[in-house]
């Protein structure tokens, strides 16, 4: 803003014949241009600020005088602040990039350790049924997922109003284990598609109703119908 005002006042001086058009050259502006230079980036702002400071000194030497508003000293003060803040930002960015690189190095070792633990967990529970293996392994962070066509879990969400079952539209459903989501639609119909196996918890929420959790087991590729699920108002 200060840079823009300075150049505008410079143009006013030229328009009023106080300064010749040639003075624009001291500020890197074509002598016939009445436009303020582009300032779409911090670098362009800083460059124009420095050009104004240097240009005014050259203009005074050439016989002109300082622009009365804004003063170049004010522009200089704000330029120093801009450069200091930019340096802090760049330093913080460098520190963040370095931390991310360090995390990548640590993740290599952590991933290898996790895989080793998971392999041991699978081996330990290998003697039981597949369903038992999936359930016990999940405690250690080993989650099995299905491939291909997802399992469809359906339900009808209702509330009881004066003893009458009334559909609830707009209930948000979250499968806790997979973060899959869905929203109940017309007639309270809900359909969630998941690629996982074992026990899953469907967390139901809606403003004005108490949260509700529904748990079911996925042990095959067969779709699951939870039937009627009743929500209760707060």
N, C-alpha and C positions, 0 to 999 in steps of 0.2 A: 504494500500500500504506500509506504513512504517513497519507494523508488518510483512508483507510478505518479504520485503527486509531484515529485521533483521534476520529472520529465514534462509533465503537463504545465507546470509553472515556467519551465524553460521555453516551452512552445508558446505560452502566453507572451513572454518577453519578445520572442521573435515576431509574433503576430502584431504586437504593438510597436514594432520597429526599434525596440530598445536594444536587442541583440541582432546581429546578422544571422542569416540562415547557416552560414559556415560554422557557427559555434556548435551545431549538432555534431560535426565531425569529431569534436573532442570527446564525445560520448559514444562513439562508434555507431552513430545513426546517420543514414543517408541525409544529405542536406535538405532534400525536398520532402522528407517523410515527417508526418505529424503524429505518427503512431508511437505508442510505448512499446519497447522491445518485449519479446515473449518472456514470461516468467512462470512457466509451467512446472519447473523442477527447482529443487533447492539450489542446484548448481547454477541455474540461470539467474536465480534471485541473487545469489552471492556474487556472481560475476558482474551483474548490473550494478550492485551496490559499490563494488570496487571501482568499476568504470566511472561511476558518478563522482566518487571521491577523487580519483586521479584526474578526471576530465575537468572538474571545477578548478583545480589548481592550474591546469593549462589555460583555461578560459580567463582566469584572473591575470595570468602573465600576459595574455594577448590583449588585455585592456578592458576586459569585462569585470563583473563583480559577482560576489557570491549570491546564490539564490536565497532569498529571505526565508522561504518556507517550502519544504522542511529543510532545516540546516543540514549540511553535509556531515557535521559532527554527530548529529542525531542518527543519521544513516550509518555512520561508522560504529557508533555504540551498539546499534541493533545488529550490524554485521558480525561484530565480535561475539555477541550472544548466539547468533545463528550458527556460527562456526563451532562454538563450544558445544552447543546442543547436538549438532551433527556429529561431532567427534564422539560424544557420549553414546549416541545411537550406533555409530559404526563400531565402537569398542564393544558394546553390548551384543551386536550382531556377530562380531568375530568370536566373542566368548560363547555365544549360543551354538555357532557352527562347530567350535572346538568340542563343546560338551556333547553335541550330537555325534561327532566322529568317535569320541571316547565311548559313548553308549553303543555304537555299532561294534566296536572292538569287544566290549563286555558282552554284548548279545551273542557273539560267536561262541564264547565259552559257556554262557548260560544256556544257550540252545542245545549245545552238545551234552551238558549235564542233565537237562530236562529229558532229552531223548534217552539217555542212559537209564534214568529213573523209570521212565515210562516202559522201556523194554523189560526192566526187572519186574515192574508191576504186572504187566501182561503175562510174563512167565510164571509169576507166583500164583496168579489166579487161573492158570491154564487148565487146572485139573477139574474145575467145575463146569457147569453148563455155560453156554454162551451168554444167556440172559444174566446169570450170576456174575460172570466175568465183566460184562458191561457195567453192571450196577456197582460192583466193588471198585473197578478201575476209575470210575468217575470221581470217587473221593480223592484220588491222587491227580486229578486234572486230565485224565485220559478220557476224552469224550468221543464216542463212536458216531459216525454220521452215515446215513444211507446214501447211495448213489442212484442216479436215474430219476424216476418219477417220485416226487415228494409224497409223504403221507398226508392225507387231508383229515383234519380234525374239525368236526362240525358240532354245532350246538344251537339251541334256541334260547335266547336270553329273555326272561320275563320278570315281572314283579306282580305281586298279588295286590289288587286294588278292590277293597270291599268283597273279597272272596273270589274275584274274577281274575284270571290270568291275563295280564296285559303285556304285549311285546315292549321291549326296551331297545330303542334304536340309538346308536352312537356310543355303545360301550366299547372301550378300548381294551384289546386283548394283547398281552405280551407273553410269549413263550420264554420263560426265564432262562432256560438253558441255551437257547439259540438266538435270542433277541428278535425272532420273527414276530411280526405284529399284524393285527387285523382289527376291523371295526364292525360291530353288528349293524346289519342293514335292515331292509324292510322285514316286517314281522319278527324282528329281533334275531334274524338268522345270522349266524357267525360261522365263518370258514377260515381256518388257519392252515397254511401249508408248511410242513417242516421236513427237513432232511436230517433226522437223528434217530437214535434208538434208545431204549431204556425208559426210565421214569422221567416225565416232563411235567412241569408246573405251568399252568396258564393263569396269569395274573390279570384279573378283570377290574377295571376302574372306570368310574364315570362320576362327574360332579353331582353331588346330591345323594350318592349311594355309597354304602360301605364297600371297601375293597373286598374282593373275593378271590380265593385261590382254588383252582380245580386241578387235581393231579390225575394223570393217566399213564399207562405203560404202552410203549411202542416196541413190540417184539417181532413185528413182521411188516410187510408192505401193505397190509390191509388198512383201509381207511377206518376211522374211528368216529362214532357218533356218540357224543356225550349226552344227548337227549335234552331235557329241560333243565336249565340252570336258573335258579331264582336269585335275583338281586334284591337287597333290602335297603330301603332309604335310611339316611342318617336320622 
